[in-house]
Amino acid sequence: MLSYPSTISLSSRALNHLADLIRQHRTQHRSRWRRLEPGRQALLALAHLRNGDTYTRLAAGFAVGVATAWRYVQEAIVLLAAVAEDLATAMRRIRQLAYAILDGTLIPIDRVADQKPYYSGKHKRHGVNVQVIADAAGRLVWASPALPGSAHDLTAARIHGIIEALTSADVMTFADKGYQGARGSVRTPFKRRRYRPKLSRRQKAVNRAHAKIRARGERAIATLKTWKILAKLRCCPRRATTITQAILVLHHVEANRYAG
């Protein structure tokens, strides 16, 4: 088998953070000898999450079995997800923002036995729905647990309690037309209706200004999807939440914001 060196577009902060979590976990459980030290296990997990490397490729690159590579990656993901912030904790920071941007994204998945709940009519593919909150600069602040792809963005936001939390905190939030009817502190663009086929000049101007602000939220989604594992999840959809939360923790550590 041929091999070649590769790189991971992350700094040592993410590696050290994950290695420390693994080291603490091994100490607490008095873990026996492992094939890889904590730093190498952390590197293996980051290669999977950031580069989307398969378990077969990881096993060959780190000289371990495929089952061992899978077990090491899953352990690292669970450890990271365990320290992820929930919405209530994240709101302590979100309420200090000038305003927030709310948007939803679909993370593609492989087709599963129970396909109907995961099929998104909007995107014409199977996936899971994740709600993303960004700050005024378009930086990723928080990502929600995953719901089946058939869930509408507004429905998903209500299920997670995002609308209520933002309204209670009185945080002005910009969202797209998919959140029409959210009310509270959520602002959506004007939408043409049957009894209002044309928008006024003022409404069009408001929509243009709204779109410029909301476009920054696309940066947060793009940032989330720089983690290649999210290009298409090839695992049980129920694990999407754990993976997303693990990535959110690593992103904040890497960006050196909100850490600690």
C-alpha positions in Angstrom: 0.0 0.0 0.0 1.3 3.4 -0.9 1.3 6.3 1.6 1.9 10.0 1.5 2.1 12.9 4.0 -0.9 15.1 4.5 -1.8 18.2 6.4 -4.7 19.4 8.5 -5.7 23.1 8.3 -5.8 23.5 12.1 -3.5 25.0 14.7 -1.9 23.2 17.7 -4.6 24.7 19.9 -7.2 22.3 18.7 -4.8 19.4 18.9 -3.7 20.2 22.4 -7.2 20.8 23.7 -8.4 17.4 22.4 -5.3 15.6 23.6 -5.8 17.1 27.1 -9.4 15.8 27.1 -8.3 12.3 26.1 -5.5 12.3 28.6 -7.9 13.3 31.4 -10.4 10.6 30.3 -7.7 7.9 30.4 -6.5 9.0 33.8 -10.0 9.0 35.3 -10.7 5.5 33.9 -7.2 4.2 34.6 -7.1 3.1 31.0 -4.7 0.4 30.1 -2.0 0.7 27.5 -3.2 2.0 24.1 -1.8 1.7 20.6 -1.7 5.5 20.3 -0.7 8.1 22.8 -3.3 10.9 23.5 -1.7 13.3 21.0 -1.7 10.8 18.2 -5.3 9.8 18.9 -6.3 13.5 18.8 -4.5 13.9 15.5 -6.3 10.9 14.1 -9.7 12.3 15.2 -8.9 15.7 13.7 -7.9 14.1 10.4 -11.3 12.4 10.3 -13.4 15.5 11.3 -11.5 18.2 9.3 -10.3 16.3 6.3 -13.0 13.7 6.2 -10.5 10.8 6.0 -12.1 7.4 6.1 -11.4 4.9 8.8 -9.6 2.7 6.4 -7.3 5.5 5.4 -6.7 6.5 9.0 -6.0 2.9 10.0 -3.3 2.7 7.3 -1.8 6.0 8.2 -1.6 5.5 11.9 -0.8 1.7 11.7 -3.8 0.6 13.7 -6.8 -1.6 12.8 -9.9 -0.2 11.3 -11.9 -1.0 14.4 -9.4 0.7 16.5 -9.5 3.8 14.4 -13.3 3.9 14.6 -13.2 3.5 18.4 -10.6 6.2 18.9 -12.6 8.7 16.7 -15.8 8.0 18.5 -14.3 8.4 21.9 -12.8 11.7 20.9 -16.1 13.0 19.4 -18.0 12.0 22.6 -15.4 13.8 24.8 -15.7 17.0 22.8 -19.5 16.9 22.6 -19.6 16.5 26.4 -18.2 20.0 26.9 -20.2 21.7 24.2 -22.5 24.6 25.3 -26.2 24.3 25.2 -28.4 27.2 24.1 -28.9 28.5 27.6 -25.2 28.8 28.2 -24.6 30.3 24.7 -27.3 32.9 25.4 -25.0 34.6 28.0 -22.9 35.7 25.1 -25.5 36.1 22.4 -27.4 38.6 24.5 -24.3 40.8 24.4 -24.2 40.9 20.6 -25.3 44.0 18.7 -27.6 41.7 16.8 -27.7 38.0 15.8 -28.3 36.2 12.5 -30.3 33.0 12.5 -30.2 30.5 9.6 -30.7 26.9 8.9 -28.6 24.5 6.9 -29.0 20.9 5.6 -26.1 18.4 6.3 -26.4 15.7 3.6 -26.5 12.1 4.8 -26.5 8.7 3.1 -29.9 7.2 2.4 -31.3 5.3 5.4 -34.0 2.7 5.9 -36.4 5.2 7.3 -35.9 7.8 4.5 -39.1 9.9 4.7 -38.3 12.0 7.8 -34.8 12.8 6.5 -35.8 13.9 3.0 -35.8 17.7 2.5 -38.3 18.8 -0.1 -36.5 22.2 -0.3 -33.1 20.7 -1.1 -34.3 17.6 -2.8 -32.0 15.3 -0.9 -31.7 13.5 2.4 -30.1 15.2 5.4 -30.4 16.7 8.8 -31.5 20.2 9.7 -29.1 22.3 11.9 -29.9 25.8 13.0 -27.0 28.2 13.2 -26.6 31.5 15.1 -24.0 34.0 13.9 -22.8 37.4 15.2 -22.8 40.7 13.3 -19.5 39.8 11.6 -20.8 36.4 10.4 -18.8 34.4 12.9 -20.2 31.1 14.1 -21.5 31.4 17.7 -23.8 28.4 18.2 -25.2 25.4 16.3 -28.2 23.4 17.3 -28.7 19.7 17.7 -29.7 18.0 14.4 -33.3 17.3 13.4 -34.5 15.2 10.4 -34.2 17.1 7.1 -37.9 17.3 6.6 -38.2 19.8 9.5 -38.9 23.3 8.4 -36.5 26.0 9.6 -39.1 27.8 11.7 -40.3 24.5 13.2 -36.8 23.5 14.0 -36.1 26.9 15.6 -39.2 26.6 17.8 -38.4 23.0 18.8 -35.0 24.1 20.0 -36.4 27.1 21.8 -34.3 29.5 19.8 -37.1 32.0 19.0 -38.2 32.2 22.7 -34.6 32.5 24.0 -33.7 35.3 21.6 -37.0 37.1 22.3 -36.6 36.8 26.1 -33.1 38.2 25.8 -34.3 41.0 23.5 -31.7 40.3 20.9 -32.5 41.7 17.5 -32.2 38.7 15.1 -32.2 38.7 11.3 -33.5 35.7 9.4 -34.7 34.8 5.9 -38.3 34.3 4.6 -38.3 30.7 6.0 -38.9 32.2 9.4 -41.9 34.2 8.5 -44.3 34.2 11.5 -41.6 33.7 14.1 -42.4 37.2 15.6 -40.7 38.2 18.8 -37.3 39.8 18.1 -36.9 38.0 14.8 -37.0 40.2 11.8 -37.7 38.7 8.3 -37.9 40.4 4.9 -41.2 41.5 3.4 -42.8 38.8 1.3 -45.2 39.1 -1.6 -48.6 37.6 -1.0 -51.7 37.0 -2.9 -53.3 40.2 -1.8 -50.0 42.1 -2.1 -48.5 41.0 -5.5 -46.0 43.9 -5.5 -43.8 45.4 -2.9 -43.5 49.1 -2.4 -40.2 50.9 -3.1 -39.6 51.2 0.6 -40.2 47.5 1.2 -37.8 46.6 -1.5 -35.2 48.9 0.0 -35.7 47.3 3.4 -35.3 43.8 1.9 -32.0 44.8 0.2 -30.6 46.1 3.5 -31.9 43.0 5.3 -30.3 40.7 2.7 -26.9 42.4 3.1 -27.0 41.8 6.9 -28.3 38.2 6.6 -25.7 37.3 4.0 -23.1 37.5 6.7 -24.8 34.5 8.3 -23.8 32.4 5.3 -20.2 32.8 6.5 -21.0 30.9 9.7 -22.5 28.1 7.7 -19.6 28.0 5.4 -17.2 27.9 8.4 -19.1 24.9 9.8 -18.9 23.1 6.5 -15.1 23.6 6.2 -15.1 20.4 8.3 -15.2 17.9 5.5 -16.9 15.2 7.6 -20.1 17.4 7.2 -19.9 17.2 3.4 -21.9 14.0 3.6 -22.4 12.1 6.8 -21.9 8.4 6.3 -23.1 7.2 9.7 -26.4 6.9 11.6 -28.2 10.3 11.4 -28.7 10.2 15.2 -25.0 10.7 15.6 -25.1 14.0 13.6 -25.8 16.0 16.8 -22.7 14.7 18.6 -20.5 15.3 15.6 -21.8 18.9 15.1 -21.3 19.7 18.8 -17.8 18.3 18.8 -17.0 20.5 15.7 -18.4 23.5 17.4 -16.1 23.0 20.4 -13.1 22.7 18.2 -14.1 25.7 16.1 -14.3 27.9 19.2 -10.9 26.6 20.5 -9.4 27.1 17.1 -10.8 30.7 16.8 -9.7 31.3 20.4 -13.1 32.7 21.2 -15.5 31.7 23.9 -13.0 29.1 25.2 -13.0 28.6 28.9 
